[in-house]
Amino acid sequence: MIIPRLSAERGHADHGWLKALHSFSFADYYDPKEMGWGALRVINEDRIVPGAGFGRHGHRDMEIVTYILDGALEHKDSLGNGGVIRRGEVQRMSAGKGILHSEFNPSQTEGTHLLQIWIEPARLGTPASYEQQPLPEAELRGRWRLVASPDGAEGSTTIGQDAKLWASLLAPGEALGYDLAPRRLAYVHVIRGRLAVNGHFLATGDAAKIADESRLDFRADEETEFLLFDLPPVSQ
């Protein structure tokens, strides 16, 4: 079963300093049919104007992955972590039993474009933590690059859930396959380009919810960057 989720169907918000597209219900956008997919709870596509950002605020019991598409983001948190992440890097914050943080665009001239991803953890009340890892674009080209995983395999960032987040960047006509274990869920999000997934065509910003599929075949019609989430069964 493959259920397309078209970009035009996403929720949207315009706060002036922030323009956001919500794949699932978030903040003032609510759709009871779009509350997440398995352990995947949030994919927000955010654009932040120069010099603006999210002031200090709190989270708990969520694995938050930030995937930079363009520009930079400056992070500070109550654990004492701080730094700037750019395209070619990925950030993971495990909110655990509670963390305060801020995220700002440090540039006064360039906007920041990012995906903010929330994955529900397997256990609640764990210690909060932060991690930043390199994610060179060259390592995405023509292959699967593991971005996040429960054990930090292959240079990925570590999340507290039995889920894997993969990224790939395919040239026109290039193809990849992926075997999905029984009962596992999957979710595909196209960052840019045009992609066929088992015959279903997705364009920039489109996505697909996937269940009861054992094999996924991907083919790019043009240069395409996309994410694949391999998620645990709902009962887990």
N, CA, C and O of each residue as an XYZ file, in Angstrom:
944
protein
N       0.836     -1.193      0.000
C       0.000      0.000      0.000
C       0.876      1.249      0.000
O       1.721      1.429      0.876
N       0.665      2.094     -0.978
C       1.393      3.358     -1.072
C       0.365      4.478     -1.202
O      -0.419      4.510     -2.150
N       0.379      5.396     -0.237
C      -0.584      6.494     -0.194
C       0.162      7.807     -0.413
O       0.865      8.264      0.488
N       0.030      8.422     -1.577
C       0.725      9.693     -1.828
C       0.204     10.806     -0.915
O      -0.980     10.850     -0.581
N       1.100     11.694     -0.525
C       0.769     12.892      0.243
C       1.370     14.059     -0.534
O       2.570     14.314     -0.440
N       0.543     14.768     -1.299
C       1.036     15.792     -2.206
C       1.439     17.066     -1.463
O       0.857     17.419     -0.437
N       2.431     17.733     -1.999
C       2.945     18.951     -1.376
C       1.849     19.988     -1.167
O       1.806     20.645     -0.127
N       0.963     20.139     -2.151
C      -0.089     21.149     -2.070
C      -1.085     20.871     -0.954
O      -1.831     21.767     -0.561
N      -1.111     19.648     -0.438
C      -2.035     19.284      0.620
C      -1.482     19.579      2.009
O      -2.205     19.473      3.000
N      -0.212     19.946      2.088
C       0.391     20.206      3.395
C      -0.212     21.446      4.047
O      -0.708     22.350      3.374
N      -0.155     21.461      5.377
C      -0.530     22.671      6.084
C       0.534     23.733      5.896
O       1.678     23.412      5.575
N       0.174     24.997      6.092
C       1.156     26.068      5.907
C       0.932     27.173      6.931
O      -0.178     27.381      7.420
N       2.006     27.865      7.235
C       1.961     28.993      8.152
C       2.921     30.060      7.664
O       3.997     29.752      7.152
N       2.531     31.317      7.823
C       3.370     32.457      7.446
C       3.411     33.423      8.619
O       2.452     34.149      8.881
N       4.544     33.418      9.321
C       4.724     34.297     10.481
C       5.597     35.504     10.149
O       6.057     36.210     11.047
N       5.821     35.737      8.869
C       6.704     36.828      8.470
C       8.148     36.386      8.473
O       8.754     36.227      7.414
N       8.700     36.189      9.640
C      10.089     35.733      9.768
C      10.239     34.252      9.439
O      11.336     33.783      9.137
N       9.115     33.510      9.502
C       9.113     32.067      9.270
C       7.971     31.698      8.343
O       6.817     32.057      8.578
N       8.311     30.972      7.283
C       7.300     30.347      6.434
C       7.482     28.843      6.560
O       8.583     28.325      6.372
N       6.387     28.138      6.881
C       6.489     26.715      7.186
C       5.429     25.919      6.447
O       4.300     26.374      6.265
N       5.815     24.720      6.024
C       4.910     23.734      5.448
C       4.920     22.510      6.360
O       5.986     22.011      6.722
N       3.740     22.030      6.730
C       3.610     20.944      7.694
C       3.066     19.687      7.024
O       1.943     19.688      6.521
N       3.851     18.623      7.014
C       3.376     17.358      6.464
C       2.315     16.720      7.357
O       1.420     16.027      6.873
N       2.424     16.960      8.671
C       1.477     16.420      9.641
C       0.974     17.551     10.536
O       1.543     18.641     10.564
N      -0.098     17.269     11.262
C      -0.688     18.275     12.145
C       0.373     18.856     13.075
O       1.147     18.132     13.702
N       0.383     20.186     13.143
C       1.406     20.872     13.938
C       0.926     22.292     14.220
O       0.430     22.981     13.328
N       1.082     22.726     15.491
C       0.712     24.088     15.893
C      -0.739     24.366     15.483
O      -1.642     23.632     15.885
N      -0.974     25.419     14.686
C      -2.349     25.788     14.323
C      -2.918     24.946     13.190
O      -4.108     25.034     12.890
N      -2.077     24.129     12.558
C      -2.567     23.253     11.493
C      -2.989     21.920     12.101
O      -2.186     21.228     12.727
N      -4.270     21.565     11.906
C      -4.769     20.312     12.456
C      -5.606     19.584     11.409
O      -6.568     20.132     10.869
N      -5.226     18.347     11.135
C      -5.982     17.455     10.266
C      -5.983     16.092     10.961
O      -4.928     15.467     11.077
N      -7.134     15.621     11.423
C      -7.160     14.349     12.166
C      -6.664     13.163     11.359
O      -6.306     12.134     11.932
N      -6.637     13.291     10.022
C      -6.131     12.196      9.184
C      -4.615     12.266      9.020
O      -4.000     11.333      8.504
N      -4.013     13.373      9.459
C      -2.564     13.574      9.276
C      -1.905     13.879     10.612
O      -1.449     14.995     10.860
N      -1.866     12.859     11.467
C      -1.278     13.011     12.798
C       0.104     12.374     12.899
O       0.682     12.300     13.983
N       0.627     11.917     11.770
C       1.916     11.243     11.750
C       1.784      9.932     11.003
O       0.722      9.594     10.481
N       2.883      9.204     10.965
C       2.902      7.879     10.321
C       3.790      6.986     11.167
O       5.017      7.069     11.116
N       3.137      6.124     11.951
C       3.909      5.333     12.896
C       4.613      6.242     13.890
O       4.003      7.151     14.452
N       5.901      5.993     14.106
C       6.681      6.787     15.054
C       7.065      8.157     14.501
O       7.538      9.010     15.252
N       6.871      8.380     13.212
C       7.183      9.674     12.601
C       6.051     10.649     12.899
O       4.914     10.434     12.478
N       6.356     11.702     13.614
C       5.308     12.622     14.059
C       5.298     13.960     13.326
O       4.227     14.533     13.128
N       6.463     14.480     12.914
C       6.541     15.819     12.318
C       7.559     15.834     11.186
O       8.661     15.303     11.329
N       7.189     16.442     10.062
C       8.146     16.923      9.063
C       7.701     18.340      8.707
O       6.701     18.531      8.015
N       8.445     19.317      9.181
C       8.175     20.711      8.858
C       9.262     21.215      7.915
O      10.453     21.062      8.185
N       8.840     21.813      6.812
C       9.776     22.477      5.914
C       9.745     23.966      6.240
O       8.766     24.654      5.952
N      10.828     24.457      6.844
C      10.881     25.827      7.362
C      11.827     26.693      6.539
O      12.896     26.254      6.114
N      11.404     27.929      6.328
C      12.259     28.956      5.733
C      12.312     30.126      6.703
O      11.283     30.707      7.048
N      13.526     30.467      7.142
C      13.729     31.497      8.162
C      14.471     32.671      7.541
O      15.506     32.490      6.899
N      13.947     33.863      7.731
C      14.574     35.048      7.145
C      15.881     35.347      7.883
O      16.078     34.856      8.995
N      16.781     36.144      7.288
C      18.050     36.482      7.940
C      17.850     37.100      9.318
O      16.986     37.954      9.519
N      18.676     36.643     10.263
C      18.710     37.224     11.597
C      17.568     36.853     12.512
O      17.462     37.410     13.605
N      16.703     35.928     12.110
C      15.543     35.553     12.919
C      15.628     34.080     13.313
O      16.512     33.355     12.857
N      14.701     33.651     14.159
C      14.690     32.251     14.550
C      13.767     31.973     15.710
O      12.968     32.818     16.113
N      13.892     30.771     16.240
C      13.064     30.300     17.344
C      13.753     30.656     18.661
O      14.856     30.180     18.932
N      13.111     31.488     19.476
C      13.682     31.831     20.773
C      13.690     30.637     21.719
O      13.166     29.572     21.391
N      14.274     30.817     22.871
C      14.427     29.740     23.842
C      13.061     29.155     24.226
O      12.165     29.871     24.675
N      12.929     27.854     24.040
C      11.687     27.167     24.363
C      12.003     25.720     24.706
O      13.126     25.261     24.494
N      11.010     24.992     25.239
C      11.272     23.653     25.737
C      10.612     22.550     24.939
O       9.603     22.755     24.264
N      11.220     21.354     25.035
C      10.651     20.128     24.482
C      10.924     19.000     25.461
O      11.805     19.097     26.316
N      10.149     17.923     25.322
C      10.446     16.701     26.061
C       9.968     15.499     25.251
O       9.037     15.591     24.451
N      10.633     14.371     25.483
C      10.234     13.071     24.919
C       9.989     13.123     23.417
O       8.918     12.756     22.934
N      11.000     13.586     22.689
C      10.939     13.588     21.230
C      12.358     13.566     20.680
O      13.251     14.227     21.211
N      12.559     12.792     19.600
C      13.821     12.791     18.864
C      13.681     13.794     17.723
O      12.854     13.594     16.834
N      14.464     14.858     17.728
C      14.322     15.948     16.765
C      15.565     15.993     15.884
O      16.677     16.201     16.368
N      15.360     15.795     14.590
C      16.453     15.797     13.614
C      16.277     17.004     12.701
O      15.197     17.226     12.155
N      17.344     17.783     12.539
C      17.324     18.947     11.658
C      18.207     18.672     10.452
O      19.393     18.368     10.585
N      17.610     18.783      9.275
C      18.280     18.496      8.001
C      18.327     19.801      7.230
O      17.295     20.295      6.774
N      19.521     20.362      7.081
C      19.685     21.668      6.440
C      19.660     21.515      4.921
O      20.388     20.700      4.355
N      18.810     22.311      4.273
C      18.734     22.319      2.815
C      19.541     23.467      2.218
O      20.124     23.330      1.142
N      19.573     24.598      2.918
C      20.325     25.757      2.448
C      20.511     26.709      3.621
O      19.639     26.832      4.481
N      21.668     27.387      3.645
C      21.921     28.347      4.707
C      22.491     27.689      5.946
O      23.128     26.638      5.870
N      22.254     28.324      7.104
C      22.850     27.866      8.357
C      21.862     28.064      9.499
O      20.914     28.841      9.391
N      22.100     27.348     10.595
C      21.260     27.446     11.783
C      22.153     27.383     13.019
O      22.992     26.490     13.149
N      21.961     28.342     13.921
C      22.750     28.389     15.160
C      21.935     27.813     16.304
O      20.804     28.230     16.554
N      22.533     26.841     16.999
C      21.857     26.121     18.086
C      22.495     26.473     19.430
O      23.717     26.563     19.547
N      21.627     26.676     20.465
C      22.065     26.794     21.849
C      21.054     26.058     22.713
O      19.854     26.115     22.448
N      21.535     25.358     23.758
C      20.588     24.645     24.614
C      21.007     24.672     26.071
O      22.102     25.116     26.414
N      20.102     24.182     26.931
C      20.298     24.221     28.378
C      21.324     23.215     28.864
O      21.680     23.228     30.042
N      21.813     22.336     27.983
C      22.893     21.418     28.339
C      24.262     22.049     28.131
O      25.284     21.459     28.481
N      24.280     23.253     27.559
C      25.539     23.936     27.282
C      26.053     23.727     25.879
O      27.141     24.199     25.549
N      25.301     23.031     25.041
C      25.718     22.837     23.658
C      25.452     24.092     22.839
O      24.508     24.837     23.101
N      26.292     24.307     21.860
C      26.106     25.430     20.957
C      26.936     25.230     19.706
O      27.972     24.567     19.730
N      26.467     25.813     18.610
C      27.206     25.700     17.370
C      26.318     26.021     16.197
O      25.110     26.205     16.342
N      26.932     26.084     15.031
C      26.220     26.406     13.798
C      26.279     25.189     12.882
O      27.351     24.627     12.657
N      25.127     24.785     12.356
C      25.100     23.709     11.373
C      24.727     24.288     10.013
O      23.947     25.235      9.906
N      25.310     23.686      8.979
C      25.110     24.154      7.606
C      24.756     22.975      6.711
O      24.742     21.826      7.152
N      24.476     23.270      5.475
C      24.290     22.213      4.485
C      25.507     21.296      4.537
O      26.643     21.770      4.570
N      25.274     19.993      4.544
C      26.368     19.052      4.704
C      26.561     18.594      6.135
O      27.539     17.919      6.456
N      25.607     18.972      7.007
C      25.626     18.523      8.398
C      24.193     18.202      8.820
O      23.233     18.684      8.220
N      24.067     17.376      9.865
C      22.767     17.049     10.424
C      22.846     17.185     11.942
O      23.877     16.897     12.550
N      21.763     17.621     12.533
C      21.695     17.833     13.982
C      20.622     16.925     14.569
O      19.549     16.760     13.989
N      20.923     16.339     15.728
C      19.926     15.547     16.451
C      19.855     16.029     17.891
O      20.879     16.145     18.566
N      18.648     16.309     18.357
C      18.425     16.666     19.753
C      17.414     15.706     20.349
O      16.262     15.675     19.918
N      17.826     14.926     21.327
C      16.905     14.064     22.061
C      16.391     14.858     23.240
O      17.140     15.141     24.176
N      15.106     15.224     23.205
C      14.567     16.086     24.257
C      14.456     15.357     25.589
O      14.587     15.974     26.646
N      14.215     14.047     25.548
C      14.199     13.247     26.762
C      13.306     13.831     27.843
O      12.172     14.229     27.579
N      13.829     13.879     29.066
C      13.023     14.365     30.193
C      12.898     15.878     30.221
O      12.254     16.433     31.111
N      13.514     16.553     29.245
C      13.308     17.989     29.115
C      14.566     18.735     28.720
O      15.645     18.491     29.260
N      14.413     19.662     27.758
C      15.531     20.484     27.325
C      14.984     21.821     26.834
O      13.899     21.879     26.256
N      15.740     22.898     27.066
C      15.435     24.214     26.531
C      16.442     24.523     25.432
O      17.629     24.229     25.577
N      15.980     25.114     24.335
C      16.922     25.425     23.259
C      16.407     26.589     22.435
O      15.238     26.965     22.515
N      17.313     27.152     21.637
C      16.969     28.174     20.652
C      17.649     27.835     19.345
O      18.715     27.219     19.332
N      17.028     28.241     18.231
C      17.566     27.991     16.897
C      17.405     29.269     16.072
O      16.287     29.743     15.867
N      18.537     29.832     15.597
C      18.491     31.097     14.874
C      19.266     31.011     13.564
O      20.228     30.254     13.435
N      18.823     31.796     12.610
C      19.582     32.001     11.383
C      20.643     33.048     11.690
O      20.301     34.207     11.923
N      21.933     32.674     11.698
C      22.977     33.626     12.093
C      23.349     34.629     11.012
O      24.051     35.602     11.286
N      22.881     34.400      9.776
C      23.236     35.299      8.684
C      22.329     36.527      8.678
O      21.142     36.435      8.990
N      22.896     37.668      8.321
C      22.118     38.897      8.168
C      21.703     39.133      6.721
O      21.030     40.118      6.417
N      22.103     38.229      5.828
C      21.815     38.430      4.404
C      21.170     37.226      3.721
O      20.461     37.389      2.728
N      21.405     36.019      4.239
C      20.926     34.807      3.575
C      19.859     34.106      4.412
O      19.965     34.041      5.637
N      18.829     33.581      3.745
C      17.799     32.814      4.425
C      18.276     31.411      4.771
O      19.280     30.937      4.239
N      17.553     30.755      5.660
C      17.808     29.368      6.038
C      16.621     28.510      5.617
O      15.467     28.868      5.856
N      16.914     27.385      4.995
C      15.886     26.455      4.518
C      16.205     25.097      5.117
O      17.313     24.592      4.937
N      15.262     24.497      5.824
C      15.551     23.256      6.535
C      14.313     22.389      6.657
O      13.184     22.843      6.467
N      14.560     21.119      6.982
C      13.512     20.204      7.410
C      13.710     19.917      8.886
O      14.798     19.544      9.324
N      12.643     20.097      9.642
C      12.657     19.700     11.056
C      11.807     18.445     11.184
O      10.633     18.430     10.813
N      12.417     17.396     11.715
C      11.807     16.067     11.770
C      11.686     15.636     13.225
O      12.660     15.694     13.976
N      10.498     15.207     13.623
C      10.288     14.683     14.969
C       9.910     13.203     14.882
O       9.015     12.820     14.129
N      10.608     12.382     15.664
C      10.318     10.956     15.765
C      10.060     10.635     17.228
O      10.847     11.014     18.095
N       8.971      9.943     17.507
C       8.644      9.587     18.885
C       9.641      8.550     19.402
O       9.956      7.594     18.694
N      10.140      8.728     20.626
C      11.128      7.780     21.156
C      10.478      6.480     21.631
O       9.276      6.429     21.891
N      11.282      5.451     21.735
C      10.802      4.163     22.234
C      10.564      4.201     23.737
O       9.682      3.510     24.248
N      11.358      5.018     24.454
C      11.232      5.139     25.905
C      11.108      6.608     26.270
O      11.736      7.470     25.656
N      10.280      6.884     27.292
C      10.094      8.242     27.769
C      11.014      8.523     28.951
O      11.445      7.607     29.652
N      11.307      9.800     29.160
C      12.035     10.222     30.352
C      13.511      9.905     30.350
O      14.122      9.852     31.417
N      14.104      9.692     29.198
C      15.542      9.433     29.125
C      16.316     10.751     29.250
O      15.717     11.815     29.093
N      17.608     10.717     29.523
C      18.378     11.965     29.590
C      18.390     12.686     28.255
O      18.505     12.054     27.205
N      18.273     13.997     28.291
C      18.350     14.801     27.068
C      19.782     14.788     26.542
O      20.734     14.681     27.315
N      19.927     14.899     25.224
C      21.267     14.906     24.634
C      21.226     15.586     23.274
O      20.160     15.838     22.713
N      22.426     15.878     22.759
C      22.555     16.616     21.504
C      23.714     16.025     20.712
O      24.712     15.586     21.284
N      23.571     16.018     19.389
C      24.625     15.484     18.528
C      24.597     16.199     17.185
O      23.532     16.540     16.671
N      25.773     16.417     16.629
C      25.908     17.029     15.304
C      26.879     16.182     14.496
O      27.970     15.857     14.963
N      26.472     15.826     13.272
C      27.265     14.919     12.463
C      27.423     15.472     11.049
O      26.518     16.143     10.553
N      28.553     15.204     10.388
C      28.702     15.591      8.981
C      27.794     14.761      8.088
O      27.540     13.587      8.357
N      27.308     15.386      7.023
C      26.476     14.705      6.040
C      26.840     15.259      4.661
O      26.047     15.978      4.053
N      28.041     14.925      4.164
C      28.482     15.485      2.882
C      27.570     15.083      1.734
O      27.172     13.924      1.617
N      27.245     16.048      0.896
C      26.356     15.768     -0.237
C      26.923     14.680     -1.135
O      26.165     13.895     -1.703
N      28.235     14.621     -1.271
C      28.851     13.607     -2.131
C      28.522     12.190     -1.668
O      28.491     11.264     -2.480
N      28.275     12.013     -0.361
C      27.971     10.686      0.170
C      26.526     10.264     -0.086
O      26.167      9.115      0.175
N      25.693     11.174     -0.591
C      24.314     10.853     -0.933
C      24.172     10.404     -2.382
O      23.201      9.731     -2.730
N      25.124     10.767     -3.223
C      24.962     10.608     -4.669
C      24.972      9.135     -5.094
O      25.957      8.420     -4.914
N      23.847      8.713     -5.659
C      23.749      7.375     -6.229
C      23.710      6.248     -5.235
O      23.906      5.092     -5.611
N      23.460      6.549     -3.962
C      23.474      5.504     -2.946
C      22.607      5.921     -1.767
O      22.135      7.055     -1.687
N      22.412      4.982     -0.859
C      21.760      5.280      0.404
C      22.793      5.794      1.397
O      23.859      5.199      1.553
N      22.482      6.882      2.059
C      23.328      7.393      3.137
C      22.486      7.392      4.410
O      21.455      8.061      4.480
N      22.930      6.640      5.411
C      22.206      6.554      6.676
C      22.399      7.861      7.452
O      23.525      8.250      7.760
N      21.298      8.524      7.758
C      21.337      9.817      8.442
C      21.129      9.653      9.940
O      21.825     10.283     10.736
N      20.177      8.811     10.330
C      19.875      8.584     11.747
C      19.499      7.122     11.947
O      18.863      6.509     11.090
N      19.904      6.569     13.100
C      19.637      5.161     13.385
C      19.710      4.943     14.890
O      20.212      5.809     15.607
N      19.220      3.803     15.388
C      19.262      3.569     16.834
C      20.649      3.284     17.387
O      20.864      3.396     18.594
N      21.602      2.914     16.520
C      22.934      2.549     17.010
C      24.055      3.407     16.426
O      25.230      3.107     16.637
N      23.714      4.464     15.700
C      24.747      5.334     15.142
C      25.592      4.673     14.071
O      26.740      5.064     13.859
N      25.041      3.678     13.395
C      25.795      2.946     12.380
C      26.174      3.839     11.211
O      25.478      4.808     10.910
N      27.263      3.515     10.565
C      27.710      4.147      9.322
C      27.841      5.668      9.434
O      27.596      6.397      8.472
N      28.230      6.129     10.616
C      28.422      7.562     10.797
C      27.143      8.353     10.954
O      27.155      9.579     10.841
N      26.025      7.663     11.217
C      24.743      8.349     11.385
C      24.613      8.911     12.793
O      25.351      8.526     13.699
N      23.670      9.821     12.963
C      23.362     10.314     14.297
C      22.462      9.302     14.997
O      21.740      8.560     14.331
N      22.492      9.260     16.320
C      21.826      8.232     17.102
C      20.484      8.727     17.632
O      20.408      9.794     18.241
N      19.429      7.952     17.400
C      18.105      8.291     17.916
C      17.591      7.158     18.798
O      17.980      6.002     18.627
N      16.719      7.496     19.736
C      16.186      6.522     20.684
C      14.925      5.846     20.191
O      13.917      5.811     20.897
N      14.977      5.311     18.986
C      13.837      4.603     18.394
C      14.369      3.609     17.371
O      15.409      3.830     16.751
N      13.636      2.505     17.205
C      14.010      1.492     16.216
C      13.581      1.968     14.830
O      12.715      1.372     14.189
N      14.200      3.041     14.392
C      13.879      3.646     13.098
C      15.180      4.030     12.410
O      16.191      4.309     13.055
N      15.125      4.036     11.085
C      16.277      4.491     10.303
C      15.822      5.551      9.313
O      14.782      5.424      8.666
N      16.623      6.588      9.214
C      16.387      7.647      8.237
C      17.518      7.617      7.225
O      18.691      7.749      7.577
N      17.147      7.438      5.956
C      18.103      7.383      4.857
C      17.911      8.593      3.950
O      16.799      9.104      3.818
N      18.984      9.045      3.332
C      18.919     10.102      2.323
C      19.621      9.621      1.065
O      20.538      8.802      1.124
N      19.178     10.142     -0.078
C      19.828      9.819     -1.340
C      19.669     10.981     -2.312
O      18.733     11.775     -2.218
N      20.607     11.058     -3.241
C      20.576     12.062     -4.296
C      20.859     11.326     -5.608
O      21.983     10.892     -5.856
N      19.831     11.193     -6.438
C      19.940     10.415     -7.659
C      20.011     11.312     -8.885
O      19.337     12.340     -8.956
N      20.827     10.915     -9.842
C      20.898     11.592    -11.135
C      19.710     11.156    -11.991
O      19.081     10.141    -11.691
N      19.389     11.906    -13.055
C      18.280     11.511    -13.933
C      18.455     10.079    -14.451
O      19.513      9.721    -14.970
N      17.414      9.275    -14.303
C      17.436      7.898    -14.761
C      18.062      6.919    -13.783
O      17.993      5.710    -14.002
N      18.673      7.408    -12.708
C      19.325      6.531    -11.737
C      18.277      5.880    -10.846
O      17.223      6.460    -10.586
N      18.579      4.656    -10.375
C      17.614      3.892     -9.596
C      18.264      3.291     -8.353
O      19.469      3.040     -8.323
N      17.442      3.066     -7.330
C      17.849      2.391     -6.100
C      16.712      1.493     -5.649
O      15.545      1.770     -5.927
N      17.052      0.419     -4.956
C      16.052     -0.454     -4.366
C      16.218     -0.510     -2.860
O      17.289     -0.220     -2.327
N      15.144     -0.887     -2.180
C      15.183     -1.005     -0.718
C      14.241     -2.122     -0.302
O      13.080     -2.146     -0.710
N      14.744     -3.052      0.515
C      13.932     -4.141      1.039
C      13.401     -3.761      2.414
O      14.163     -3.394      3.309
N      12.095     -3.854      2.567
C      11.436     -3.493      3.814
C      11.027     -4.772      4.542
O      10.348     -5.628      3.974
N      11.441     -4.893      5.794
C      11.136     -6.095      6.571
C       9.632     -6.199      6.836
O       8.929     -5.188      6.817
N       9.131     -7.424      7.084
C       7.698     -7.611      7.327
C       7.183     -6.718      8.450
O       7.826     -6.574      9.490
N       6.018     -6.122      8.225
C       5.282     -5.282      9.174
C       5.912     -3.907      9.380
O       5.332     -3.071     10.074
N       7.062     -3.656      8.808
C       7.656     -2.327      8.946
C       6.899     -1.312      8.083
O       6.380     -1.651      7.020
N       6.846     -0.089      8.550
C       6.281      1.016      7.791
C       7.410      1.791      7.119
O       8.567      1.706      7.530
N       7.064      2.538      6.093
C       8.037      3.427      5.454
C       7.347      4.738      5.106
O       6.124      4.808      4.984
N       8.161      5.769      4.950
C       7.663      7.081      4.526
C       8.736      7.702      3.651
O       9.916      7.704      4.003
N       8.319      8.228      2.508
C       9.234      8.853      1.563
C       8.886     10.331      1.460
O       7.716     10.693      1.336
N       9.896     11.176      1.512
C       9.696     12.625      1.331
C      10.673     13.119      0.268
O      11.885     12.949      0.400
N      10.131     13.736     -0.792
C      10.968     14.257     -1.868
C      11.363     15.696     -1.534
O      10.509     16.578     -1.436
N      12.646     15.918     -1.365
C      13.156     17.260     -1.070
C      13.134     18.124     -2.321
O      12.689     19.271     -2.294
N      13.621     17.554     -3.417
C      13.600     18.262     -4.701
C      13.727     17.235     -5.816
O      14.394     16.212     -5.661
N      13.071     17.523     -6.953
C      13.168     16.635     -8.096
C      11.860     15.909     -8.376
O      10.780     16.357     -7.991
N      11.987     14.785     -9.053
C      10.819     13.967     -9.423
C      11.230     12.504     -9.333
O      12.245     12.091     -9.895
N      10.425     11.731     -8.619
C      10.802     10.376     -8.243
C       9.635      9.427     -8.451
O       8.494      9.751     -8.123
N       9.927      8.247     -8.999
C       8.939      7.170     -9.076
C       9.223      6.175     -7.956
O      10.359      5.733     -7.782
N       8.179      5.824     -7.195
C       8.275      4.837     -6.117
C       7.278      3.731     -6.426
O       6.071      3.922     -6.279
N       7.768      2.590     -6.849
C       6.889      1.475     -7.248
C       5.797      1.956     -8.204
O       4.641      1.544     -8.109
N       6.188      2.836     -9.125
C       5.251      3.305    -10.136
C       4.443      4.525     -9.750
O       3.708      5.057    -10.582
N       4.556      4.986     -8.511
C       3.872      6.200     -8.063
C       4.833      7.378     -8.226
O       5.961      7.332     -7.735
N       4.390      8.434     -8.914
C       5.279      9.558     -9.194
C       5.098     10.663     -8.156
O       3.982     11.092     -7.864
N       6.226     11.109     -7.611
C       6.250     12.156     -6.595
C       7.165     13.273     -7.062
O       8.236     13.018     -7.612
N       6.739     14.523     -6.841
C       7.545     15.688     -7.205
C       8.012     16.398     -5.941
O       7.761     15.929     -4.830
N       8.688     17.523     -6.111
C       9.237     18.284     -4.990
C       8.173     18.542     -3.923
O       7.095     19.056     -4.221
N       8.487     18.183     -2.690
C       7.577     18.387     -1.567
C       6.559     17.288     -1.370
O       5.911     17.230     -0.324
N       6.401     16.411     -2.356
C       5.467     15.298     -2.213
C       6.054     14.220     -1.306
O       7.261     14.170     -1.072
N       5.179     13.369     -0.809
C       5.595     12.283      0.068
C       4.676     11.088     -0.164
O       3.721     11.162     -0.937
N       4.982      9.982      0.522
C       4.137      8.793      0.435
C       4.238      8.002      1.729
O       5.324      7.782      2.265
N       3.072      7.579      2.217
C       2.992      6.646      3.337
C       2.988      5.230      2.761
O       2.296      4.952      1.782
N       3.761      4.344      3.374
C       3.941      3.005      2.805
C       3.754      1.956      3.894
O       4.326      2.061      4.979
N       2.946      0.942      3.591
C       2.744     -0.201      4.485
C       2.505     -1.447      3.644
O       2.035     -1.361      2.509
N       2.831     -2.600      4.205
C       2.591     -3.893      3.550
C       3.292     -4.003      2.203
O       2.768     -4.612      1.271
N       4.467     -3.418      2.107
C       5.308     -3.542      0.917
C       6.633     -4.173      1.336
O       7.213     -3.776      2.346
N       7.112     -5.140      0.579
C       8.380     -5.785      0.921
C       9.556     -5.225      0.129
O      10.707     -5.346      0.548
N       9.262     -4.609     -1.024
C      10.321     -4.091     -1.885
C       9.917     -2.722     -2.411
O       8.808     -2.534     -2.911
N      10.834     -1.772     -2.289
C      10.612     -0.434     -2.820
C      11.642     -0.166     -3.904
O      12.843     -0.336     -3.692
N      11.162      0.255     -5.067
C      12.040      0.590     -6.185
C      11.877      2.065     -6.516
O      10.772      2.548     -6.763
N      13.013      2.774     -6.514
C      13.034      4.214     -6.730
C      13.767      4.520     -8.033
O      14.817      3.945     -8.318
N      13.198      5.432     -8.821
C      13.863      5.887    -10.031
C      13.633      7.387    -10.193
O      12.504      7.864    -10.081
N      14.708      8.124    -10.458
C      14.627      9.576    -10.602
C      14.407      9.967    -12.057
O      15.092      9.471    -12.951
N      13.444     10.861    -12.288
C      13.221     11.414    -13.631
C      14.174     12.575    -13.907
O      14.499     12.858    -15.061
N      14.616     13.239    -12.852
C      15.571     14.348    -12.919
C      16.399     14.274    -11.651
O      16.143     13.412    -10.811
N      17.379     15.142    -11.482
C      18.171     15.065    -10.246
C      17.238     15.222     -9.051
O      16.498     16.201     -8.950
N      17.283     14.251     -8.151
C      16.296     14.166     -7.079
C      16.965     13.837     -5.749
O      17.715     12.867     -5.636
N      16.681     14.660     -4.749
C      17.113     14.394     -3.377
C      15.878     14.010     -2.577
O      14.849     14.683     -2.650
N      15.982     12.922     -1.811
C      14.813     12.467     -1.060
C      15.230     11.739      0.208
O      16.377     11.316      0.357
N      14.268     11.603      1.121
C      14.454     10.909      2.382
C      13.567      9.672      2.419
O      12.450      9.676      1.902
N      14.082      8.613      3.039
C      13.302      7.394      3.278
C      13.374      7.059      4.764
O      14.458      6.909      5.328
N      12.203      6.944      5.391
C      12.106      6.539      6.795
C      11.686      5.078      6.853
O      10.669      4.703      6.271
N      12.453      4.253      7.546
C      12.128      2.858      7.806
C      11.692      2.796      9.271
O      12.513      2.974     10.171
N      10.403      2.544      9.511
C       9.794      2.756     10.813
C       9.286      1.453     11.424
O       8.918      0.530     10.697
N       9.262      1.370     12.757
C       8.791      0.143     13.396
C       7.293     -0.043     13.220
O       6.573      0.920     12.957
N       6.807     -1.301     13.366
C       5.372     -1.538     13.304
C       4.630     -0.705     14.337
O       5.177     -0.393     15.394
N       3.402     -0.350     14.041
C       2.615      0.518     14.937
C       2.449     -0.100     16.305
O       2.432      0.619     17.304
N       2.326     -1.426     16.380
C       2.104     -2.094     17.667
C       3.314     -2.069     18.566
O       3.217     -2.371     19.755
N       4.492     -1.699     17.989
C       5.729     -1.750     18.786
C       5.833     -0.531     19.705
O       6.804     -0.399     20.449
